[in-house]
Amino acid sequence: MESIGQLAAGIAHEINTPVQYIGDNTSFVLDAVRDMEGIVRACLELQSSAENQEHRERSIGDLIERIQAADLEYLFEEIPKALREALDGVKRVANIVLAMKEFAHPGGTAKQAVDLNRAVQNAVTVARNEWKYVADVELNLDASAPKVTCFPDDMNQVILNLIVNAAHAIAEKVGPDPRGRGTITIATRLCGDWFELRVADTGTGIPEAIRSRIFDPFFTTKPVGKGTGQGLAIVHAVVVQKHGGTIHVESEVGRGSEFIVRIPCRDTGGESTADAP
C-alpha cells in the first residue's frame, strides 16, 4: 500500500505541474484580453466622437494612454506563447490520464494479446516522478514486435517494478547532487518465438555475493522502511511462474545493471521454458 501511495502521489505531482502552467497562462491571457478590451472600447468611443472635436481629442488621449499601458508589442509576442504552453499542458495531462487508464485497466483473469511496447511507454509515463530527478530514459522499442499473449495487469507490474528499481539504483548512486544523472535504457525485440524486454540502468550495480538472492521474497538491501523486498520477487513470479518465461540480470558494481526478461509470444500455459534463447 505504501508503494501504491507513493506512486499515486507522484502521478498527482506530474498532473499538478502542467495544470499550474495552464492556470498561470490562462490568467495572463485573461488579463491581456481585458487590456485589449479597453483599447477596443476606446476606439469605439473615438469613432462615436468624430463630430465633437473636444470629445475626440479626449478619446484620442485615452486611446493612446491605454495602448501604452497595455504594451501591445509585448502582448502580441507573449499571448501566442502562453496559449501554446497552455495547450502543451493540456496535452501533457491528457497523455498522463490516458497512460493511467491503459495501465490500470482491469485485464481480467484471462490472457490477452497485448502491445508490450505501448505498455512500456505507459509505465514510463506513470513512473516519471520516480526517475525524472535522477535519470534520463532512453527507449529502443522494436516496432515490428507483435502483440504478446499475456496477463496485461501482471506485465504492467513487471515493467513498472523494473523501471522503479532502476530509478532507485541510480538515485542511490548519484545521491542528492542535481548535476548527477544516470540513464535508464529500455529496449524490446523479438527473438524467434520470444519477446525480450531489457531494462538497463547506470546505478550502483549488484554485488555478486547477493546476486542470486535478489528475486527472493522480502530480500532487500535498503534500510528498514525504505523497501519491502517484494518488487523483484513479483517480477520473477509473474515472468517465470505465470508466463513460462525467463529473467536474469547482468551487473557490475559501480557501473549498473541490466535485467533481461523473455516471455513466449504465444500462450504456453505458463509451464517452465528453460530453452529460452
C-alpha positions, -999 to +999 in steps of 0.1 A: +000+000+000+029+024+008+043+019-027+009+025-043+005+057-023+040+069-033+032+062-070-002+080-067+015+110-051+040+111-080+012+109-106-006+137-088+026+158-089+030+151-126-005+163-133-003+193-110+027+208-128+011+212-162-022+223-145-003+251-129+011+261-163-024+261-177-037+282-149-009+308-150-010+312-188-048+314-188-047+341-162-022+360-183-043+357-214-074+369-195-056+400-182-043+407-218-079+403-232-091+429-206-064+453-216-073+449-253-109+452-245-102+486-230-084+496-262-113+484-284-137+503-263-116+535-266-116+530-304-154+528-304-156+559-282-133+577-306-155+566-335-186+579-318-170+613-310-159+620-346-182+651-348-171+666-315-136+679-316-131+682-278-146+648-272-125+634-300-093+648-285-101+633-251-108+600-268-075+600-287-057+608-255-075+579-237-067+556-265-030+564-266-028+560-228-044+526-230-022+514-258+009+525-239-002+509-207-011+476-224+023+473-243+008+458-273+040+446-289+047+426-257+012+411-258+014+402-294+046+383-287+036+366-254-001+357-259+007+330-286+034+316-263+011+315-234-016+297-254+009+272-268+022+264-233-014+260-221-022+236-249+011+217-242-001+214-206-035+201-217-018+176-239+006+165-211-023+160-187-043+141-214-013+118-220-008+111-183-045+103-179-045+080-209-014+062-197-030+058-163-062+045-178-044+020-200-020+010-173-047+004-146-074-010-170-086-043-155-073-071-176-095-099-162-083-133-154-076-145-190-045-138-211-049-113-239-029-101-269-010-071-255+011-044-272+040-045-247+058-016-264+027+005-255+028-009-220+065+002-217+055+038-228+026+039-203+048+026-174+075+052-182+048+079-180+032+066-148+066+063-131+080+096-144+081+111-109+103+082-098+130+088-124+129+123-137+151+139-110+179+113-113+178+099-148+170+102-184+151+074-201+160+061-235+136+039-254+147+015-281+115-004-289+111-028-317+082-016-337+080-049-356+074-069-324+039-085-324+014-084-296+022-109-268-004-132-252+000-124-216-018-112-184-017-074-191-020-063-155+008-085-144+031-075-172+024-038-165+035-045-129+067-062-142+077-033-164+068-007-137+088-026-110+119-028-132+117+009-140+113+019-104+141-005-094+164+011-120+155+046-108+162+037-072+196+022-081+206+054-099+193+076-070+214+056-046+245+062-067+241+099-076+226+110-043+211+144-039+235+161-064+212+176-091+241+175-115+245+138-112+221+120-136+221+085-148+204+067-177+177+041-179+176+023-212+146+002-221+147-020-252+124-046-267+129-070-295+116-102-310+138-133-305+123-161-325+091-170-307+101-149-277+095-113-267+125-098-250+125-068-227+157-052-214+158-026-186+193-013-180+205+014-156+237+032-147+232+027-110+251+011-082+252-024-096+246-056-076+274-073-057+280-108-069+276-122-034+239-113-033+230-115-070+214-150-066+191-137-038+176-106-054+145-124-066+138-139-032+107-126-014+114-099+011+151-097+003+163-061+002+195-041+008+176-009+016+173+004+051+143-006+072+112+013+060+127+021+026+118-011+007+097-043+011+119-066-010+088-076-030+094-057-063+118-081-080+102-111-063+069-102-080+087-097-113+102-132-111+069-148-101+050-132-130+076-138-156+086-174-147+056-189-130+027-171-147+041-168-182+067-195-185+094-170-192+129-163-180+146-134-163+183-129-154+205-099-146+239-088-157+255-064-134+288-047-125+293-029-092+296+009-098+285+007-134+249-006-133+227-035-141+206-049-169+176-071-164+167-093-193+131-106-195+119-131-221+084-144-224+069-165-251+048-146-276+021-172-277+004-188-247+023-218-233+001-223-204+027-209-180+049-240-180+086-237-174+105-229-206+142-233-198+151-234-235+145-197-240+172-181-262 
